[in-house]
Amino acid sequence: MKLRIVFALIGMLLSEVAISQQSYPIVCRGGGSMHFNYTPFSNLSPEPQIWISFRRGAQKAGNNWGALMLGECSWVDRTINQNEPEQITLLNIRDFSIQWQQGQVTGISSSLPYLNALQDSNLYQTFNVYHNQGGVFIVSSIGQ
């Protein structure tokens, strides 16, 4: 009985830590060398995931996002450091279809406008993300 209570408390604390992760806005410009990978639902991966790989912007995004080149992402107030990831992970994604070419995702059709925006070099998308220390940024919410 005591062991179950301990595991329940550990579970609650871990969920509280995940919920309380501080997120920050990152701005991405679509197109360029940005590409998508998809991990479907499975026993090993209980949540479908889309991984967005991008290039680090040479400048901060600032208020004028025009500083970003095609396929780049950057923080609003600074560039992405070399020790920070070049991937954003969207968890538990539904309602989309994917086009593949030679084992790589080449396009995503979706009712989710932010996925469509990232395929257009004239559009920008913000995400509120946190660094999970596992090599990726995790999206906590979708920005503009």
N, C-alpha and C positions, 0 to 999 in steps of 0.2 A: 504494500500500500504506500509506504513512504517513497519507494522508488518511483511509482507512478506520479506522485505529487511532485517529486524533483524533476522528472521529465516534463511534466506539464508546465512547471515554472520556467524551465529552460526554454521550452517552446514559446512561451509567452514573451520572454525576454528577447529571444532571437527575432520574433515578429516585430516587437517594438523597435529594435535596432533597425530592421529593414524599413519600417515605416518612417522612422525619424531621420533617414539619410537626407542630408542637405543637398538639394538640387540647384543647378545653375543653368542659365540659358546659353545654349550653343546655337549658332546660326550656320546653316548649310546652304550652299548654292547647288542646284541640280546640274546634271549633265557631267561632261568631262569623263574622268576615269572612275567616277563614283560607281560602285557596283553593289549588288545585293546577293546575299546567300540566304537560304531558307532551311530551317530545321523543323520538319513536321512533327506533329504529335506522335509520341512513341512511349514505350515503357521507360526508356532512358531519358527522354525529354518530355515531361508531362505537359508542357506548354509549347504551342507552336511559336517559333521565333523567326524574325527577319533580322539579319545582320546587315548593316549598311557600312561599307568600307569607303573611306574618303581620304583625301589628302589634307594635311594640316595647312591652314591658311598662313601666308607669309606676314599678314597683318591682322590686328584685331578687327572684328566685324564693326564695332562702334555703332553709331546711329545711322551711318551711311553704308549699307551692306555692299555697295558697289565695289569695295576693296577686295571682295572674294572672287577668285577665279573659278572657272568651271570645276565642279566636283570637290570644292574645298569647304571645310568647316572651320570655324574659329569662335572663341569666346567673344562676347560683346566688349569686354574690357581688356583683353590681352590675347596673345596667340596661344595655341595649344602647345604645351611643353613637349620635349622629346620623350619624356618618361610617361606621358599620357597616351591613351589609346588612339588609334585611328579607326575605331569601329564604334558604332552605336547599335544597341540591341533593343528591338521592340519586342516585348513579351506578350504572349497570349493574343496574337493577332488573328482575326477572323475576317471573312467576307472579302476574299481577294483571289485572283488567279495569277499564275506565273507562267512566263514564256522562258523556255530554256534553249540555249544554243551551245553545243559542245560542253555540256556539263556546267554551264554558268548561267545564272539568272540574267536575262537580257531585258526583261520588262515585267512590270506588274500592272495588272488591270485591277482597279479597286474603286470601291465607293468611298475609300478613305483618301481625302484630297491631299494629305501630306505625302503619301506614297507616290501619287501621280506628280506632285510638284518636284520631287527629287529627280524625276526623269527628264525635266525640262530645264535647259541651261539658262532660261530667262527668269526662272522662279527661285525663290528663297523659302526656307522653312526653318522655324526655330523649334527646338526641343528643350525641355528642362530635363537635365540628366545628372546622374551621380556616377562617380567612378567606383566600380565594385572591387577594385584592387585585383581583379582576375583578368585584366587586360582589355576590358570594354567599358564603354559608358552605357548605363541602363537608363532608358527613358522612364521618367516618373510622370510626365505629362507632356502634351503636345502644345506648342506655342502657336504663333501666328502662321 
